[in-house]
Amino acid sequence: MEENSLDLGSVKEIIIKNFENWTSGNKKIDNFIQEKQLKFNETAEVFEWIPHSEIIDIKEIGDKCLTTAIWKEGPLHDYDKDEDKFIRKSNKKVVLRYLHNSHDATIGEIANKVESYLKDFQVYGLPQNPYQNYGLSQNLRRDYILRRGYGLSQNPDTNDHILIFSNNYLDYYCEKCGNKYRKDTDDEHCIPCQVNQLKNNWTCGNEIIDNFIQEKQSEYNEFDA
């Protein structure tokens, strides 16, 4: 299990000193990220501004809202007191969640969107009773520790913002629409997206039969055989 080993007390002091060493180019975005950094705790990553130039090998997104990439510098992992610097896990595979049309959104709208996605990912699947089904609970908690919202970036071509998550984000969210779904197969897309894809890519040659089959497909859910 991969966890960060950052010390809570010392990190906050270092973070404050580091405020002057980075900027998103937008003071309001900077303030939002700095506020999140000051709320750093041992169950989460230090939320950062991640320059788009640090993101490489971006998988073509097409009409999807999620894709994968490599974060060259990587997330903070530890602090070297002797060298007085952070240690990072470089060349980290990450998931990018594009916040489409966020280029003209207010900072309040962006902040609300970011917080909703981060909260949604962090609490997904956690048991309400930590003592019920201990083995499952432990597995879920280990998985929770691996769920990281690393930071925020911005596409220089569109000025839309990008949320950057740990690679296991795709285990819980549809790659195409970004909605949460139970992924227990190799399918990258949720059932509604699979049905829509089928609608657009086949025909029996009879419109009436096509419509009948499509209606049956739209009634399908993840618990059907």
ZIJOBEL-V525338 format. One record per backbone hydrogen bond with DSSP energy under -1.0 kcal/mol. CO is the residue of the C=O (numbers start at 1). NH is the residue of the N-H. E is the energy in kcal/mol with one decimal. If there is no record, write none. Layout:
co = (CO | CO)
nh = (NH | NH)
e = (E | E)
This chain:
co = (7 | 8 | 9 | 10 | 11 | 12 | 13 | 14 | 16 | 18 | 19 | 26 | 27 | 28 | 29 | 30 | 31 | 32 | 33 | 34 | 37 | 41 | 48 | 51 | 52 | 54 | 56 | 61 | 65 | 67 | 68 | 69 | 70 | 71 | 72 | 75 | 77 | 78 | 80 | 80 | 85 | 87 | 87 | 92 | 94 | 95 | 96 | 97 | 98 | 99 | 102 | 106 | 107 | 108 | 109 | 110 | 111 | 112 | 113 | 114 | 115 | 116 | 117 | 118 | 119 | 123 | 129 | 133 | 134 | 135 | 136 | 137 | 138 | 139 | 140 | 141 | 142 | 144 | 148 | 150 | 151 | 152 | 153 | 155 | 160 | 161 | 162 | 163 | 164 | 164 | 165 | 166 | 167 | 168 | 169 | 172 | 174 | 175 | 179 | 188 | 190 | 191 | 192 | 193 | 194 | 195 | 196 | 206 | 207 | 208 | 209 | 210 | 211 | 212 | 213 | 214 | 217 | 221)
nh = (11 | 12 | 13 | 14 | 15 | 16 | 17 | 18 | 19 | 21 | 22 | 30 | 31 | 32 | 33 | 34 | 35 | 36 | 37 | 38 | 40 | 44 | 152 | 54 | 55 | 72 | 70 | 64 | 98 | 96 | 59 | 94 | 56 | 92 | 91 | 89 | 5 | 87 | 84 | 85 | 80 | 77 | 78 | 71 | 69 | 165 | 67 | 163 | 100 | 102 | 105 | 110 | 111 | 112 | 113 | 114 | 115 | 116 | 117 | 118 | 119 | 120 | 121 | 122 | 123 | 126 | 132 | 137 | 138 | 139 | 140 | 141 | 142 | 143 | 144 | 145 | 146 | 147 | 166 | 48 | 164 | 50 | 162 | 159 | 155 | 99 | 153 | 97 | 150 | 151 | 95 | 169 | 170 | 171 | 172 | 181 | 178 | 66 | 174 | 175 | 194 | 195 | 196 | 197 | 198 | 199 | 200 | 210 | 211 | 212 | 213 | 214 | 215 | 216 | 217 | 218 | 220 | 224)
e = (-2.0 | -1.3 | -1.0 | -1.9 | -2.9 | -2.0 | -1.6 | -1.5 | -1.1 | -2.0 | -1.0 | -2.7 | -2.5 | -2.1 | -2.5 | -2.8 | -2.2 | -1.7 | -2.4 | -2.0 | -1.6 | -1.5 | -2.5 | -2.1 | -1.6 | -2.9 | -3.0 | -2.3 | -2.3 | -3.4 | -2.9 | -2.6 | -3.0 | -2.0 | -2.6 | -2.1 | -2.5 | -3.4 | -1.4 | -1.6 | -3.0 | -3.3 | -1.7 | -3.1 | -2.0 | -2.9 | -1.7 | -2.8 | -1.3 | -1.4 | -1.2 | -2.4 | -2.9 | -2.3 | -2.1 | -2.8 | -2.8 | -2.1 | -2.0 | -2.5 | -2.7 | -2.2 | -2.0 | -2.2 | -1.9 | -1.8 | -1.5 | -2.7 | -2.7 | -2.0 | -2.7 | -2.3 | -2.4 | -2.3 | -2.3 | -2.0 | -1.2 | -1.4 | -2.3 | -2.0 | -2.7 | -2.9 | -2.3 | -3.3 | -3.0 | -2.8 | -2.6 | -3.1 | -1.8 | -1.3 | -2.3 | -1.8 | -1.1 | -1.6 | -1.7 | -2.3 | -1.6 | -1.5 | -3.2 | -2.3 | -2.2 | -2.7 | -2.4 | -2.1 | -2.1 | -2.3 | -1.5 | -2.7 | -2.5 | -2.0 | -2.6 | -2.6 | -2.0 | -1.9 | -2.5 | -2.2 | -1.2 | -2.0)
